[in-house]
Structure formats: C-alpha cells, structure tokens
Amino acid sequence: MNLFHALDPTHVTYLLVFGAGAVGGLLGLMAFGFVGRPAETRRREAASDGRQAARDARLEALTETMPGVPYEFRVGPDGEQSIAFIGDGATELLGLAPEPDGFYERFVEHIPESHRGAFLRSVEEAVTTRSHWRHEVPFDRPDGERIWLLGSAEPDPQEKGALFRGLLLNITERIEEERRREQVIRRVTDAIVEVDAEWCFTLVNDQAEALYGMKEEHLLGRTLWDVFPRTKGTRFEEEYRRVMRSREPVRFEERFGGMGTWFDIQVYPNPDGGLAFYFDDVTKRKEREEQLREREELLRSITENVSEGIYRSTPEEGIVYANSAFVEMFGYESRDELRAADPSTFYADPAEREALYRQEDEQGGLDGVEVQFQRNDGSTFTGLLSTQQVDAPDGNQVYNDGAVTDITERKGRERRLEQTETLFQNAQDALFLIDVRQKDSAASFTYRRVNPVYERKFGYTEEDVRGRSPEEVFGAETAEFLEERLQACKRRREPLDYEEKIPLEEGMAYFRTRLAPVIVDGEVKQIVGTPRDITQRKRREQMLKSRRRKIEALYRATSGLLSVETRDAVPGRIAEVLQEVFGFPLRHVGLVEGEMLVPKETVGEDLSRMPEPKAQPLSEDLVATRAIQAGEAVVVESTGGLENDLDYGTLSTLAGIPIGGHGAVVVGKEAGTFDALDLRLLEVLGGYGTLVLGRLEREERLVQAREEAEEAAQLKSAMLANMSHEVRTPLMSMIGSADLLREDLEEAGLEGEPADMAEQIFRSGQRLRETLDSVLELSRLESGAYTLDDDSAYLDVVVREVAQELNLRAHEKGIQLEVGSPGASVEAGLDETAVRRIVRNLVENAIKFTPEGGKVQVRVEPEDEETALLAVEDTGVGIAEEAREDIFDAFKQESEGLGREYEGSGLGLSIVDRLTTMLGGTIEVESEKGTGTRFAVRLPR
C-alpha cells in the first residue's frame, strides 16, 4: 500500500523532533506490540523481562495520546508493498476497518483519480530511494465526505526490504481555510493590507504600497494607528475594532480626509487573530455621482413642474435625467429605478426603438412622432415623442433631450367613439339615448337614438322617437315617472337604477332600467338608458311570495290542530285550515269508521253543482280511498276516470290526501291542475292530522291501561316507539317540502327572509327527526328490543371516525377537537354500533356545552388487559353538583323549560348510560361548574 501524510508541520513539530529513528521505533513498537504482531515477535516479547513489558506499556500509552493514525508500510525484497500495521483510529478518520490485509488497495481506491497518480508516484520515489516520505492528498470517505490527509513516514532499512513507519493526520480544516483565503485574494485585486492582533502590519501588497506611497519595509512592525493617526475617532476605527471584536467581516464606503480619497473597504478576520483589509479607490465614481446630482438638480429646477415627460440621455449612460412626470408616466417609483431599466422596455415594440433612432439620426431629431410606449407594469400608452440633439458646453458630450406627451386619453376617446357605435348597434340589451337641453332653470329631454333591440322590444323605430319627448312617445302617465328619474340622474351626475312597469301590446311588462349620464365639459349633455326585461323574474318572485305566505299560514293554522282534545273536533279544525290556507272550491274531510268512510266536513264555494256527501264503503273507487290505500297524495285529473256512480257535478280535478289510516282530505277544482307545493303542504296537513288522531287513540288506550302498572310501563315504551314512527310521516313530508322550497329559492337567486325561513324549517325538521331517533332508540333499550352484536370492534378506529364526522361541527362553532393516540389498536369484543353511539353522544354533548374558543379531547386506551378506557373531556360550562345525579335520567337536563339555554331532548346521556350497562361497562363523570366536564367510560375487552 502507499505512505500516508500528517498535519501541517506547525502542528506536528513535537512528532518530528523524534526523527526517523525515534518516531519509527515508537510506531514500530506500538504496531508490533499491540496489533497483529508476527508469532515469532510475540514469542520474543513473551520471553522479555519485566522492564521490557513496562517499556512497551509506556510506549502504548504515549502512542494513544498522539494525533492521527500510526501505520507501518513494508517493502519486501522483491519490491512487494503492503501495510504491516494500521492504528485503530483508521475507522474514525478514514471510515475503513483497521485490518492490514488489503488495506493499501482499499485506501488507494478512495483517493480521487485526479490525485491518485501523483500519490502513487510519491510513494514509489520514497520506496525506490529509501528516503523520507511526505505527501498531501484528498480522500473520499465511504460516507461521501471528502477530507484532506497529510502523510509522512521514515524508512527503516531491513535485511530483507524496508519498513516505513509513519503517521496520517487530518488537515481538512487547514486546506479549506487556505482555499477561502485564495478565493478572497483572487476576488480583490486592489490594495491588500494585513495586521496582527496587536494592529501591527504583517503584509502590504504592491497596490497598497502605491496607494499609501510607502514601502512594505517601512510599514511592517508598525501599528495601524501609528501610520494613520487620522483614522482615530472616525468610522474607519469604529468598523475595524468591531470586526476585531466580533470576528465577522464587514464592507463599507468612506472618505479618508488624510488622502482626500473615497474607499470601498472590505475587512476580514484572519485565523491568527488579526485582520485583512482590501481597499478599492472609488473616488472617481463618487465624483461622477456628485456631478450627476448637480446636473439632475439643475434639470429638475427647470422641468419638474412641466406636465410633459422630459428626459436627457447619452449613448453611453442612457437616461441621465428624467422629470417626475416622465417617471410617473412610465410607471416607475423613482428615477433610480427608471435609470436602471433597459430602455428597450419603454417601447411596446422594441423594434420601433431602432427605427426611431435611425430617423432621429437622419433628421437630427423627432417632431411629434406617435409612439406606443410600455409602462413598467406591462401596460401601454400612446405618446407624442419630440427629440433634439444638444452639445454640452465643453463640446465633449452630445445629449439627446426629449419630451413625451401622453395622448392616450385622446386616442381612447377616438376609439371609444368607434366602439360605442359598434356596441350600440350590436348590444344584446335594449338601449336608448336621451338629449338633455337646459331651458332657463329646467331641463328638457328628447329621444336621440334607440338601438335595434329597443325597436323590436318596444315597437318604436329610431325615426319614430328621434326628437320627441317621453310624453310624446308613451303618454303623460308613463312619461312623468321616466322624467323624474332623468331629472334625478342629471342632478346627481351618477348612474341611477330603478324598476318600472310599461304597457306593451302583449300586456304589462316589468323592466329594470339603468340611466347613466354622459358628461361633457362638466355638464350632463346626454343620458344613456338600458331597460332590461325582468317580467319573468317578477312573476317568480310573486309565486315564491305566495308560497311563503301559504307555508306561514299553514304552520300558524296547524298550531290549533295539534291542541285538539277530541277525535270529533279534528275534521272541523282541518276544514278551518283548508279554508284559511287554500282557496280550492271543494274542501272535504272524511274519517274511517269501521269499513266505511264517513263525511265529517264538506264545503263547496263558487261551484254550480257538487257531489252530495254521504258515507261510502272503503272498497268504493274514490279519490279518498285511493289515497288511504296508497298512503300518499293521489290526483285524479278527470272525475270520469273513477269507477263509481257518484255525480261530481262541475268538478273536474280531484286530489286526495290520506290522514294516515284514519281518513282522508279531498280538494277539487272545476278546471286546471294542482301545484306541487300545494300537494306537499296538503300532505303536511294530513301528517299533522295523522299525528293528532294517533295521539288521541293512544291517549285513550293509555287511560284504559292505567290500572295495570306493568302494562303501563310496557305501554309507555310502545307508545314512544309508535308515536315516533307516526310522527315520521308528517315530519318527512315537512322536511321534503322545505328542501324543495330551498331549491326553488336558490334556483330563483332569492336571498333574505324567504331563504332564511325555508332554511329554518328544514333545520328544525332535521332536529326533530334526530330527537325522534333518540326516542326510538331509548324505547328499544327500555323494552328489551335492543340486541348486541358480539363481533370484535377496534375502539380507536371508532373514535377517530366519529371525531372526523363531528370535526366540521366543532370547527363551525370555533372549538378545537383533539383525538389522543393510544399508540396501538384497542380491540374489544363489543358491539361496534353501540360503542359508536356512546362515543358520538358524548362528543356531541361536549361540543354543545363548550363555548367558542374551547377545546374537546377524546381518547381511548387500554387500561389493563381486561378493560379499555374511553375518556371525553371538555372545557365547557360544566355541571352543577346538585344536577349530576340526574343527568343520566331520560329527558333530564340541568337547564329545563322553555327558557333553557341549550337545545336538546335530554336523551343522549340516558342512552349512553343504558348502552354502557348493556355492554358490561361503567361510566363516571367529573365536572366543575364553569371549568369543564370529563366522562370516563370503562368497557370490558
């Protein structure tokens, strides 16, 4: 293998003192004494006396304190080369195992190819001449890091060949520092000066000698402050001493009064504790800048108040001056920013610039040439460019002075006139143009023009209206309304929007008109009108208002229906609602009694003839019996399609709406069809009737069952279940109707009160449905109808899924919902649906009772091998101590009554308690009023 190298001589002086013999002997003893020694040598050493062993130990201890990696390089009699020994430090320094066999080859492979040849040649020379070896070489460690090594070795001639003993040292830091220093010196080609930590000169290059007018010999050894005493108390001293203290480089420009020169100075800390200074004489640049400032000040005083953009330029420097108008015209924030820009970017078409230069040279200037310029932001404007060449007073410089006048507005007016005519003729909306003339203190208005769309819409051609007043065209009544708006538009001098009704041949039409003033020389000379037909929108709005009124009336009227106490009073109340909300000529209510449908309330208004109401068998083909059998609204568009012998008189169209299985509502018309919303609302009314009649029947059954306590308990649960199911029918109709209404409002683009009411109805229905679901679930639990699944469930997965479902609700309320990680899956042989219901109810409760800005935390974790803990903790309002013992009772809440603060059925925690018990678990609650609540559910695994 090859020979390695050591550190900088200044770092290894103590090693070199030993010389070839001392170092070689020391390393040889270490190599053969402690690592891989030949068997023969080991036997000789084994036979040595105690003094030899003690000496070996001292050498080994000394070697361990030496920097670098020791090694022995053997050259055999036939010239073969190998590593006889390598120190353990090879692993840390080189990343190679300290195994002598093959080490040389492995080492050479990690030397970059660009340095490998020189390395091998240096080794070969030392081996051939049996001379001292020393070499610096880069080395690529196996982990990719490149380091620099210094290797050195001394030969020890042997009877057979030679043995080189040496040392490898890491000199990477020194090499990198030298490179950095070389790079700095290459970058700075001006004066260079270095001082030591005592401020004494240690280096002065040729440029510095010329700058200071002193030789290096005269400066070396003297302090900076002795040579340049006038720097004391100046910025020079301040910056120099700051770098000496902080060891951070600095760069600054300053004028040295002692030499009358401006310097660009860079100061760097040296490794030896001193400083390196790099000086660049920038006096000429500073003088040019001062001259330029004087010229700019002169030009500014002349041109700053001129509205045209004024500039001066030279072929060498470009723009040397521009007034504020020019800078602003081209969209720059300052003159420096404008001067730094490429002049070719001032033109929308850079090629036009070259053409203008040629024209300027040929004519000696330009006179009002129209040019398309470009601003800094990329927008363009049209300008008139005038230039002339001016000689400087000394005759050594030629200036190009120029002026730019922005004519974009004028050109824009010309283009707008052309575009306006095109738009006027091709506009999709109707347009009219009114001339405004001032007569004494009043203004008069006459039509000037109308576009083709106006002619088709209103039936008046331009020839029909030109020069005529609105009264002459539309009559006094319509004209008075229009002229009031024209006067307001003229007075306000701003656009005016209004709605109006205009009689047309096909009937009354609604328009939304916009009037816009045309102002010339500060006076309103014309008014442009744009009427848009909004007849269809108005009709939709009226329809939606009618629908809203019906919905409001229905819900007001049904409040009395819900409070009815007897079955016989229900038909009369339904008939009152039909009369109050709907305007159908026929309104009929019949109830089922046995196998007959018996008429209870029948009203016919504005009918020349109507059928005689009488009891009919449920088997008869009637619109009412069809509705009862179908369980939904049924429409018969022609009474002739019914297979019965009844005389329906003049009625043509009938609709039957079931009242559950209790009866039906029938409405009829002599002609026409039924609106979808009316049918939906009638279904809602039928649902309410079903609810009331069902309630009355159940109440009757409850009264009969009061005497039997056990039956009463079961009947209670059955009643809850039956009531919940019965309420679903009208409730789902209500939710569906509200959803349909929301869609209609959204399609019509209407907002405000109608949309808010529809949204409130929809959300209230959703809330009621959730309450019914809870009632059903509680009734199933109490009646023993709830069955559990014994399949395994992953509790941590259930918790994450529920939290994800409720995260949006927490985010909308401004609450932070956090899920703790158990670190591993928590599996339990529990019903997953029941566990999910427990988690959801607890987290929903926590979100409900936690104010904005609060936090809810939920986590599940194995408490031991047999128990899993589910914890839900919030920073909410907390539970008063006296209310905690009742919170698991059905329909119980801390805040109760109509004035309660939080909404809800009071069933959530009751369901949680019952489900936890069914699963064989326990639930505990810890709470402090105003601080928060923590529920802990322990479930068997």
Summary of the structure (lengths in Angstrom):
residues: 941
radius of gyration: 51.3
end to end distance: 67.8
largest distance: 145.1
contacts: 2806
relative contact order: 0.03
helix: 45%
strand: 26%
